[in-house]
Amino acid sequence: MKIRWTLRAQMLVWVGLCVGTIALVFAGLIWREQRSFSAMREGGDALVLELLRDGLRQRGDSLAAQLAGAVANPLYFLDLDRIGEYVRSTGQQADVVYVRVVDAAGRIVHDGSRDIARFGEAEAGAGRQPPVRWEGDLLHLEAPVTLGEQRIGTVQLGLSMAQGRVAAQAWSRSVEQGLASTRAAHVQWLLGGLACLFGFGLVGLYSLRKRVLKPIRLLAEAAGAVEAGRYAEARALPVRDDEIGDLTRVFVRMADSVERHERDIRRIAYTDPLTGLGNRLALSESLESRLLTLQASSGELALLFIDLDDIKRVNDTLGHHVGDELLVEVAARIREACAAEDLDVVELARFGGDEFVVLFPGADVRRRAEALARRILAAIARPLPLGERDLVVSGSIGITVFPEDAASAAQMVKNADMAMYQAKAAGKGCVRFYSRALDEAVERRVRLEHDLRGAWERGEMSLAFQPVFDLTDGRAVGAEALLRWSHPHLGLVPPSVFIGIAEESGQVEELGRRVLEEAMRAAAGWAAPAGGRGPFVAINISPRQLARGDLPETVEAALARSGLDPRRLHLELTETAILRDEAQATAAFTRLRAAGVGVWLDDFGTGFSGLSHLRRVPVDGVKIDRSFVTDLLRDPNDLALTTGVIAMAHSLGVTVVAEGIENEGQHGLLRERGCPLGQGFYLGKPMPGEEVARLFG
């Protein structure tokens, strides 16, 4: 049977030899050192130090006693000059660190300095510490200063053992010289043992390096190669018949397994599981790589950002499984459209959700990108047979070109995304190229959003009130509160601009709360006729304010702070706000109306189901949208619709207000058709609160 000379056995033998040799060498060393040096050096050093300490103490006692006797009379008469002479004279003695004279109360009288900086200070522990004490190498002594039998102070001295230790070291050196011959013999014996140990160590180190360290180093290099993806280097490792060989074989198998798993992980990480296209990560890496190559070769690259229109409607009505089938079919059609255009190195990716990206380089990419986009839109627009139905969807495509539009991957994706949203805004189902104007518009919007924050606190926001008139007698019966923003650099910013920004950024809730409070405070000061309730104030409520769910509480709190009669407050909401959550809107309106607040439906007739809202949602009035009033004199349909709304409102007991009355003809026609209230530039333009208050006076 073959005996396996394993690495473990080799290491045990070498460790035993090394340990035995070291034990023999140091046992002899300790034995010799114990006999020759320990007792002599330790005992001698301790004896010398003790003698020096006793001598220093005797000398200190003598100095303290002499100084105490010398300063007795000067201390009694507080002759600081004489005391200083004695103190400085004593302080000049060898080994003296400090000298102090304190009085009977423990206050310093003299410390040896010329200006006696610590004169009168209370010396910590004076009279309470032992008269003789050691702190390391510093000896503290105290001697009483007496005059007759009366103690009038204390002398404090500090002496250092530093010079004594120098003397002890000198004595130690002399002893060392006397033992030099003995030590030389010991050193020779030690060197012989160490030489033997060194020889064994060299042999052991060589064997360790060859049999252990080198294979481990090779394994480490192979591990680095595996980490870098060079799996073939792991398979080239030498294999031997010991534990290192076993470890190498296991490592090679592990490298093979890692290589297989990495291929699987990369496929999963870079592929969209639904469509089989590359995903966002694959697109990002590919785009970065392509841009680096094109920057060196001055080439062009087109990026098409494709977004399906109204895919949410498909998911909500037919289910997400149908939406997934739709995405798979759309991906196949995009792939076919790219193949039909005969482009070089086209790359497709599903960017996320219903968004796809197409990349391709080449010459004249702008023209070819537009042609490809048109082909893709046509392919998407064809009916998609899914199950028992044919679905028809459309897409919007934004295009950006490198290097004309952007220099980085992130900027290209951003630009194409912005162009795609421009395509959606243009009516969907179309193509738009990125332009610098898009960036400027986005920057302007971001700047306005930033400036809008804190605009109220900076005094840039104000309220204007457009009066509402009774069309029968021309009397002003109320006013609508309108928010105005006077920008310090841009001037008056239209509400159509900043209200939308406030809605998207979430600032409209705080602005709405402030408008409520300010408008109610102003309306509370409007004059009321004798026996009447006074003019009303109408305030617009945003969909976000209604969606929060706390609109009734906010209104009630503002009413309480302003003192306004709730019956003089009318809140205006659009049909869009109600459509978001009709149940919540109904609950809020019911509570507000119970408190006496009026609720009006703004822009009536422009929504999807105005008549159904009047039947289900409790409102007190409707405002006919200005788009109907504008064409009353020219369009018979608008006149008929307006007349019908007025008649319907009268039959339901709902107030009607016509917006946008701009001329006498509109005013006369509305009054003739029985519209009770109206507002517009013909009747009265928006004005500050002080001016509108005079209309009610």
ZAMARGU-4260 file (C-alpha; in steps of 0.2 Angstrom, whole numbers, plus 5000, padded with zeros to 4 digits):
<rodrens>
0) 5000/5000/5000 | 5007/5017/4995 | 5009/5029/5009 | 5003/5047/5004 | 5015/5060/5009
5) 5002/5073/5012 | 5004/5091/5015 | 4997/5090/5032 | 5010/5076/5037 | 5024/5087/5030
10) 5019/5102/5040 | 5017/5092/5056 | 5035/5086/5054 | 5042/5103/5050 | 5033/5111/5064
15) 5038/5098/5077 | 5057/5101/5072 | 5055/5120/5073 | 5046/5120/5089 | 5059/5107/5097
20) 5074/5117/5092 | 5067/5134/5098 | 5062/5126/5114 | 5080/5119/5117 | 5088/5136/5112
25) 5077/5146/5123 | 5078/5134/5138 | 5097/5135/5138 | 5096/5154/5136 | 5083/5156/5150
30) 5094/5145/5162 | 5110/5154/5159 | 5102/5171/5160 | 5093/5167/5176 | 5109/5162/5185
35) 5120/5176/5178 | 5110/5192/5177 | 5093/5192/5185 | 5097/5192/5204 | 5112/5203/5202
40) 5104/5217/5191 | 5087/5217/5199 | 5093/5218/5217 | 5107/5230/5213 | 5096/5242/5204
45) 5083/5242/5217 | 5096/5244/5231 | 5104/5259/5223 | 5087/5267/5219 | 5082/5265/5237
50) 5098/5273/5244 | 5096/5287/5232 | 5078/5290/5237 | 5083/5290/5256 | 5097/5302/5252
55) 5085/5314/5243 | 5072/5313/5257 | 5085/5317/5270 | 5092/5332/5259 | 5074/5338/5256
60) 5070/5337/5275 | 5086/5348/5279 | 5082/5361/5265 | 5064/5362/5271 | 5069/5364/5289
65) 5082/5377/5285 | 5070/5387/5274 | 5056/5386/5287 | 5067/5394/5300 | 5074/5407/5288
70) 5057/5413/5282 | 5048/5414/5299 | 5052/5432/5303 | 5050/5438/5285 | 5033/5429/5284
75) 5027/5436/5300 | 5031/5454/5294 | 5026/5448/5276 | 5042/5454/5269 | 5040/5447/5252
80) 5058/5453/5246 | 5067/5443/5260 | 5055/5428/5257 | 5059/5428/5238 | 5077/5429/5242
85) 5076/5413/5253 | 5064/5404/5241 | 5075/5408/5225 | 5091/5403/5234 | 5083/5386/5239
90) 5076/5384/5222 | 5093/5385/5214 | 5098/5370/5224 | 5101/5354/5214 | 5086/5342/5211
95) 5074/5356/5218 | 5059/5357/5206 | 5048/5370/5215 | 5048/5380/5231 | 5032/5388/5239
100) 5028/5397/5255 | 5010/5397/5260 | 5002/5406/5275 | 4992/5398/5289 | 4976/5399/5278
105) 4984/5389/5264 | 4986/5404/5252 | 5002/5406/5242 | 5014/5420/5249 | 5029/5417/5237
110) 5032/5404/5223 | 5050/5410/5218 | 5044/5420/5203 | 5049/5439/5202 | 5031/5445/5200
115) 5023/5431/5212 | 5010/5427/5199 | 5001/5415/5211 | 5001/5427/5226 | 4985/5424/5236
120) 4979/5409/5227 | 4973/5394/5238 | 4985/5380/5237 | 4975/5364/5234 | 4977/5352/5248
125) 4988/5363/5258 | 4989/5356/5276 | 4979/5341/5271 | 4992/5331/5262 | 5005/5320/5271
130) 5021/5331/5274 | 5031/5318/5264 | 5024/5309/5249 | 5031/5302/5232 | 5022/5305/5215
135) 5033/5295/5203 | 5050/5302/5203 | 5044/5318/5212 | 5046/5320/5231 | 5034/5332/5239
140) 5039/5339/5257 | 5031/5351/5268 | 5038/5359/5284 | 5029/5371/5296 | 5034/5389/5298
145) 5032/5393/5317 | 5035/5408/5327 | 5036/5403/5345 | 5023/5390/5347 | 5012/5398/5333
150) 5011/5390/5316 | 5011/5405/5304 | 5013/5395/5287 | 5021/5381/5278 | 5036/5378/5266
155) 5032/5366/5251 | 5047/5359/5242 | 5047/5347/5227 | 5063/5337/5223 | 5066/5326/5208
160) 5074/5309/5207 | 5080/5313/5189 | 5098/5315/5194 | 5097/5300/5205 | 5091/5289/5191
165) 5106/5295/5181 | 5117/5290/5195 | 5109/5273/5196 | 5110/5271/5177 | 5129/5275/5178
170) 5131/5262/5192 | 5121/5249/5181 | 5133/5253/5166 | 5148/5249/5177 | 5140/5233/5183
175) 5136/5229/5165 | 5155/5231/5160 | 5160/5219/5174 | 5148/5206/5167 | 5153/5209/5148
180) 5164/5193/5148 | 5151/5182/5154 | 5138/5189/5142 | 5150/5187/5127 | 5150/5168/5131
185) 5131/5168/5132 | 5130/5177/5116 | 5141/5164/5107 | 5131/5150/5114 | 5115/5159/5108
190) 5122/5163/5091 | 5126/5145/5088 | 5109/5139/5093 | 5101/5153/5082 | 5112/5148/5067
195) 5105/5130/5069 | 5088/5137/5070 | 5090/5148/5055 | 5096/5133/5045 | 5081/5123/5049
200) 5070/5138/5045 | 5078/5141/5028 | 5074/5123/5023 | 5057/5124/5030 | 5053/5140/5021
205) 5059/5133/5004 | 5048/5118/5006 | 5034/5129/5012 | 5036/5140/4997 | 5037/5126/4984
210) 5024/5114/4991 | 5011/5127/4998 | 5014/5145/4994 | 5017/5143/4975 | 5001/5132/4972
215) 4991/5145/4983 | 4997/5159/4973 | 4992/5150/4957 | 4975/5147/4964 | 4974/5166/4968
220) 4979/5171/4951 | 4966/5159/4943 | 4953/5166/4955 | 4957/5184/4948 | 4955/5177/4931
225) 4938/5169/4934 | 4933/5186/4942 | 4938/5194/4926 | 4929/5181/4915 | 4944/5172/4909
230) 4938/5154/4914 | 4951/5145/4903 | 4965/5150/4914 | 4957/5140/4929 | 4957/5125/4919
235) 4976/5126/4915 | 4980/5124/4934 | 4992/5110/4938 | 4984/5096/4948 | 4994/5085/4960
240) 4990/5071/4973 | 4988/5080/4989 | 4976/5092/4998 | 4981/5106/4986 | 4977/5095/4972
245) 4960/5091/4979 | 4957/5110/4981 | 4963/5114/4963 | 4951/5101/4956 | 4936/5108/4966
250) 4941/5126/4961 | 4941/5121/4942 | 4923/5113/4944 | 4918/5129/4953 | 4924/5140/4939
255) 4915/5130/4926 | 4899/5131/4936 | 4902/5150/4938 | 4904/5152/4920 | 4888/5143/4916
260) 4878/5153/4929 | 4886/5170/4923 | 4879/5166/4905 | 4862/5162/4912 | 4862/5178/4923
265) 4868/5189/4909 | 4854/5182/4898 | 4841/5186/4912 | 4848/5203/4917 | 4849/5210/4899
270) 4834/5202/4891 | 4816/5207/4893 | 4807/5191/4898 | 4790/5196/4889 | 4796/5201/4872
275) 4814/5194/4871 | 4821/5211/4867 | 4835/5219/4876 | 4830/5228/4892 | 4834/5245/4899
280) 4851/5239/4906 | 4856/5231/4890 | 4851/5247/4880 | 4861/5258/4892 | 4877/5248/4891
285) 4875/5246/4872 | 4872/5265/4870 | 4887/5269/4880 | 4898/5258/4870 | 4891/5264/4853
290) 4894/5282/4858 | 4912/5279/4863 | 4915/5270/4846 | 4906/5284/4836 | 4916/5298/4845
295) 4932/5291/4839 | 4925/5288/4821 | 4914/5304/4820 | 4899/5294/4815 | 4880/5297/4818
300) 4867/5287/4828 | 4848/5289/4829 | 4838/5284/4844 | 4819/5282/4842 | 4809/5282/4858
305) 4792/5273/4855 | 4777/5274/4867 | 4761/5266/4864 | 4745/5277/4866 | 4732/5273/4879
310) 4739/5255/4883 | 4732/5258/4901 | 4714/5258/4894 | 4718/5240/4886 | 4725/5234/4903
315) 4710/5241/4913 | 4696/5235/4901 | 4703/5219/4894 | 4716/5213/4908 | 4734/5214/4909
320) 4736/5197/4900 | 4729/5205/4885 | 4740/5220/4887 | 4755/5208/4888 | 4750/5199/4872
325) 4748/5216/4864 | 4766/5221/4869 | 4773/5205/4862 | 4764/5208/4845 | 4770/5226/4844
330) 4788/5221/4848 | 4787/5208/4833 | 4780/5222/4822 | 4794/5234/4827 | 4807/5221/4823
335) 4799/5217/4806 | 4798/5236/4802 | 4817/5238/4806 | 4821/5223/4795 | 4811/5230/4781
340) 4821/5246/4781 | 4837/5236/4778 | 4847/5246/4791 | 4864/5241/4798 | 4867/5235/4816
345) 4849/5239/4822 | 4846/5237/4841 | 4829/5235/4849 | 4825/5236/4867 | 4810/5237/4878
350) 4814/5252/4889 | 4800/5248/4901 | 4781/5246/4902 | 4774/5251/4884 | 4790/5260/4879
355) 4802/5253/4866 | 4819/5260/4859 | 4827/5258/4842 | 4846/5262/4839 | 4855/5262/4823
360) 4870/5271/4816 | 4875/5276/4798 | 4874/5291/4786 | 4859/5302/4783 | 4851/5295/4799
365) 4839/5309/4801 | 4830/5305/4785 | 4831/5286/4788 | 4825/5288/4806 | 4810/5297/4800
370) 4806/5284/4787 | 4808/5270/4799 | 4797/5279/4812 | 4783/5281/4799 | 4785/5262/4795
375) 4784/5257/4813 | 4768/5268/4816 | 4760/5260/4801 | 4764/5243/4808 | 4758/5247/4825
380) 4742/5255/4818 | 4736/5239/4809 | 4723/5229/4819 | 4730/5216/4831 | 4720/5200/4832
385) 4720/5195/4850 | 4708/5181/4854 | 4690/5185/4848 | 4693/5204/4845 | 4704/5215/4834
390) 4713/5229/4844 | 4718/5245/4836 | 4732/5255/4845 | 4743/5269/4840 | 4760/5275/4845
395) 4770/5291/4847 | 4789/5292/4843 | 4802/5304/4848 | 4819/5305/4838 | 4836/5312/4843
400) 4852/5311/4834 | 4870/5309/4840 | 4881/5320/4840 | 4869/5334/4834 | 4857/5334/4849
405) 4867/5326/4863 | 4884/5320/4868 | 4880/5307/4881 | 4869/5291/4883 | 4858/5299/4897
410) 4855/5315/4887 | 4850/5306/4871 | 4837/5296/4881 | 4831/5311/4889 | 4830/5321/4873
415) 4820/5307/4864 | 4808/5305/4878 | 4805/5324/4878 | 4802/5323/4859 | 4790/5308/4861
420) 4779/5319/4873 | 4779/5332/4860 | 4772/5319/4848 | 4759/5314/4861 | 4754/5333/4864
425) 4753/5335/4845 | 4738/5322/4844 | 4747/5305/4846 | 4751/5293/4832 | 4764/5305/4825
430) 4783/5308/4825 | 4793/5322/4832 | 4812/5326/4832 | 4821/5334/4847 | 4824/5352/4846
435) 4833/5364/4857 | 4817/5373/4860 | 4811/5358/4870 | 4825/5360/4882 | 4822/5379/4884
440) 4804/5375/4887 | 4808/5362/4900 | 4821/5374/4908 | 4808/5388/4908 | 4795/5377/4917
445) 4808/5371/4930 | 4813/5389/4933 | 4795/5394/4935 | 4792/5380/4947 | 4807/5385/4958
450) 4801/5403/4958 | 4783/5398/4962 | 4789/5391/4979 | 4789/5405/4991 | 4781/5418/4979
455) 4767/5421/4991 | 4779/5424/5006 | 4789/5436/4995 | 4773/5446/4991 | 4772/5442/4972
460) 4755/5434/4974 | 4739/5444/4975 | 4720/5442/4972 | 4710/5451/4959 | 4691/5450/4960
465) 4680/5449/4944 | 4662/5455/4949 | 4647/5445/4945 | 4631/5455/4940 | 4613/5452/4941
470) 4608/5453/4922 | 4591/5460/4926 | 4595/5476/4935 | 4614/5477/4932 | 4618/5476/4951
475) 4634/5468/4957 | 4630/5453/4968 | 4647/5445/4970 | 4664/5442/4964 | 4675/5428/4958
480) 4693/5428/4967 | 4707/5426/4954 | 4725/5423/4959 | 4738/5434/4950 | 4757/5431/4950
485) 4768/5446/4947 | 4785/5439/4944 | 4800/5451/4948 | 4808/5448/4931 | 4795/5440/4919
490) 4781/5452/4924 | 4763/5445/4925 | 4763/5426/4923 | 4746/5420/4916 | 4736/5408/4927
495) 4735/5396/4913 | 4754/5394/4915 | 4757/5394/4934 | 4741/5385/4939 | 4746/5370/4929
500) 4764/5370/4936 | 4757/5372/4954 | 4745/5357/4950 | 4760/5346/4944 | 4772/5351/4958
505) 4759/5349/4972 | 4760/5367/4977 | 4742/5370/4972 | 4736/5364/4989 | 4745/5377/4999
510) 4741/5391/4986 | 4723/5385/4987 | 4722/5386/5006 | 4730/5404/5006 | 4717/5409/4992
515) 4703/5403/5003 | 4709/5412/5018 | 4713/5429/5009 | 4697/5429/4998 | 4686/5426/5013
520) 4695/5439/5023 | 4692/5452/5009 | 4674/5447/5007 | 4670/5448/5025 | 4673/5467/5023
525) 4661/5470/5009 | 4646/5480/5013 | 4630/5471/5015 | 4613/5479/5011 | 4601/5482/5025
530) 4592/5466/5029 | 4602/5456/5016 | 4616/5443/5017 | 4629/5453/5007 | 4638/5449/4991
535) 4646/5432/4989 | 4664/5427/4984 | 4667/5413/4972 | 4683/5403/4974 | 4690/5390/4962
540) 4695/5373/4970 | 4708/5362/4961 | 4706/5344/4959 | 4720/5340/4970 | 4712/5350/4984
545) 4696/5339/4982 | 4707/5323/4981 | 4715/5326/4998 | 4699/5322/5006 | 4700/5337/5019
550) 4692/5350/5009 | 4677/5353/5021 | 4688/5354/5036 | 4699/5367/5027 | 4685/5377/5022
555) 4677/5377/5039 | 4693/5382/5047 | 4695/5397/5035 | 4677/5402/5038 | 4680/5402/5057
560) 4696/5413/5055 | 4688/5426/5043 | 4671/5427/5051 | 4662/5426/5034 | 4644/5420/5033
565) 4645/5403/5025 | 4630/5408/5014 | 4641/5421/5005 | 4654/5408/5000 | 4653/5399/4983
570) 4666/5385/4979 | 4668/5382/4960 | 4674/5365/4954 | 4676/5358/4936 | 4668/5342/4930
575) 4686/5335/4928 | 4689/5336/4947 | 4672/5327/4950 | 4676/5313/4937 | 4691/5308/4947
580) 4681/5302/4962 | 4663/5306/4961 | 4659/5297/4977 | 4671/5308/4987 | 4665/5324/4978
585) 4647/5320/4983 | 4652/5317/5001 | 4662/5333/5002 | 4648/5344/4993 | 4635/5337/5005
590) 4644/5342/5020 | 4649/5359/5013 | 4631/5363/5008 | 4624/5357/5025 | 4636/5371/5032
595) 4628/5384/5021 | 4642/5385/5008 | 4637/5385/4990 | 4644/5373/4977 | 4645/5378/4959
600) 4650/5367/4944 | 4662/5377/4933 | 4665/5376/4914 | 4648/5367/4913 | 4646/5359/4896
605) 4664/5355/4892 | 4665/5339/4901 | 4659/5322/4897 | 4643/5320/4906 | 4637/5337/4913
610) 4619/5332/4914 | 4622/5317/4923 | 4632/5327/4936 | 4618/5338/4939 | 4607/5323/4943
615) 4619/5314/4955 | 4630/5327/4962 | 4623/5340/4974 | 4627/5358/4967 | 4619/5375/4969
620) 4624/5383/4952 | 4632/5380/4936 | 4643/5392/4926 | 4641/5391/4907 | 4658/5390/4899
625) 4664/5405/4889 | 4667/5395/4874 | 4648/5394/4872 | 4645/5412/4876 | 4658/5418/4863
630) 4649/5412/4848 | 4631/5415/4854 | 4628/5428/4840 | 4636/5417/4826 | 4632/5399/4830
635) 4614/5394/4832 | 4620/5377/4840 | 4629/5387/4854 | 4613/5398/4857 | 4602/5382/4858
640) 4614/5374/4870 | 4615/5389/4881 | 4596/5392/4881 | 4594/5373/4885 | 4606/5374/4900
645) 4597/5390/4907 | 4580/5382/4905 | 4586/5365/4913 | 4594/5375/4928 | 4578/5384/4931
650) 4568/5368/4931 | 4580/5361/4944 | 4581/5376/4955 | 4600/5379/4951 | 4608/5396/4948
655) 4616/5399/4931 | 4631/5411/4928 | 4637/5415/4911 | 4656/5418/4909 | 4665/5428/4896
660) 4652/5441/4892 | 4662/5453/4880 | 4649/5464/4871 | 4632/5471/4872 | 4625/5458/4860
665) 4629/5444/4871 | 4623/5453/4887 | 4606/5457/4879 | 4604/5439/4872 | 4608/5431/4888
670) 4596/5442/4898 | 4583/5439/4885 | 4585/5420/4887 | 4583/5422/4906 | 4601/5420/4912
675) 4601/5428/4930 | 4619/5431/4932 | 4634/5435/4922 | 4652/5441/4922 | 4665/5446/4908
680) 4675/5461/4903 | 4659/5470/4896 | 4652/5470/4913 | 4668/5472/4924 | 4686/5467/4923
685) 4696/5459/4937 | 4700/5472/4950 | 4709/5473/4967 | 4699/5470/4983 | 4697/5488/4987
690) 4690/5493/4971 | 4677/5479/4970 | 4672/5483/4988 | 4666/5500/4981 | 4654/5491/4969
695) 4644/5484/4984 | 4644/5500/4994
</rodrens>
